[in-house]
Amino acid sequence: MIASIRGEVLAIVDNAVIIDVGGVGISTLVVERTLQTLSIGSKATLHTSLMVREDSLTLFGFEDTQERDLFVLLQTVTGIGPRVAQSILNTLTVSDLRNAIGNESAAALEKVSGLGKKGAARIILELKDKVSGVNQRSVTGDTAWQSSISAALSGLGFTGREIDQAIASVSVTALDQPLEEKLRVALLNLQSPQSRGGARG
């Protein structure tokens, strides 16, 4: 799992930023808010999620781990793929998205292009219990547990996408728990029917 990248901004093209990482230009898709904070020649750090398809590898980048984890968590919802998840975060901030789900505000979610009423309803139904009452403090500096869980799950044969989704689930439901409990929650998430449903477009 590529959890983050750091380097000099080489170029900004449409909704993608190209970052020099060890002499390799890495193209990363970002939301508009993130693009506005970047400039060519500046140093940037992005927390990332890698989407693996048969014919492509697509890296999505975010300013902090909360936004990245919500991006991954959104994709556990029936019918929500990476492009729609990014569109949601391009329209709503992390705080606004949490509030919309927690308050069951379908109208706020329906503002997202391509989501619609059914998609908004599914997000509220499937994520309300996972995001309600969650402490919204930044967890940018607390990533050691993510590496530990990623290594453990990788050793058990889980894919990068499955590991990303499991870590996202832990971030919003068991962030303050000890490592053993975090791993238990991650494994429970991976054993759920939704997690076994496969990738969505």
BELGI-V863288 format. One record per residue. N is the residue number from 1. D_FIRST is the distance of its C-alpha to the first C-alpha in Angstrom with 1 decimal. Layout:
BEGIN
n->{N	N}
d_first->{D_FIRST	D_FIRST}
END
This chain:
BEGIN
n->{1	2	3	4	5	6	7	8	9	10	11	12	13	14	15	16	17	18	19	20	21	22	23	24	25	26	27	28	29	30	31	32	33	34	35	36	37	38	39	40	41	42	43	44	45	46	47	48	49	50	51	52	53	54	55	56	57	58	59	60	61	62	63	64	65	66	67	68	69	70	71	72	73	74	75	76	77	78	79	80	81	82	83	84	85	86	87	88	89	90	91	92	93	94	95	96	97	98	99	100	101	102	103	104	105	106	107	108	109	110	111	112	113	114	115	116	117	118	119	120	121	122	123	124	125	126	127	128	129	130	131	132	133	134	135	136	137	138	139	140	141	142	143	144	145	146	147	148	149	150	151	152	153	154	155	156	157	158	159	160	161	162	163	164	165	166	167	168	169	170	171	172	173	174	175	176	177	178	179	180	181	182	183	184	185	186	187	188	189	190	191	192	193	194	195	196	197	198	199	200	201}
d_first->{0.0	3.8	5.9	9.0	11.4	15.0	18.0	21.2	21.7	23.2	24.0	24.0	24.5	25.2	22.3	19.8	19.5	18.9	17.7	18.6	15.8	17.5	19.9	17.5	18.0	14.8	16.0	14.6	16.4	17.8	20.6	24.1	24.3	21.5	23.2	26.4	25.1	24.0	26.4	26.4	26.5	25.0	22.0	19.1	16.1	13.8	11.2	8.9	7.7	7.1	9.9	10.7	14.4	16.9	18.2	15.6	12.2	12.5	10.7	12.3	13.1	14.9	17.3	16.2	13.9	16.7	16.7	13.0	13.3	16.5	15.0	12.7	15.7	18.1	16.5	17.6	21.1	23.1	23.2	20.8	18.2	16.0	19.1	21.3	18.8	18.7	22.5	23.0	21.3	23.2	26.4	25.9	24.7	22.6	25.9	27.8	25.3	25.4	29.2	29.5	27.8	29.5	32.9	32.5	33.3	32.7	34.6	32.0	29.3	31.6	31.7	28.3	29.1	28.4	27.9	31.5	33.2	31.6	28.0	29.0	30.6	27.7	25.3	28.0	28.7	25.2	23.7	26.9	26.6	23.0	23.6	27.3	28.3	24.9	25.2	24.1	23.8	20.9	18.2	16.7	17.7	16.6	13.0	13.7	13.8	10.3	9.1	11.9	11.1	7.5	9.3	12.2	10.8	9.0	12.5	14.2	12.8	10.9	8.8	5.4	8.0	10.0	7.8	7.5	11.2	12.1	11.0	12.8	15.7	15.9	16.0	19.1	20.9	20.4	19.4	22.5	22.4	21.9	18.7	20.4	21.1	17.6	16.4	19.4	18.7	15.2	16.8	19.6	17.5	15.9	19.5	21.0	22.5	20.6	17.2	18.6	20.0	17.4	16.0	18.6	19.5}
END
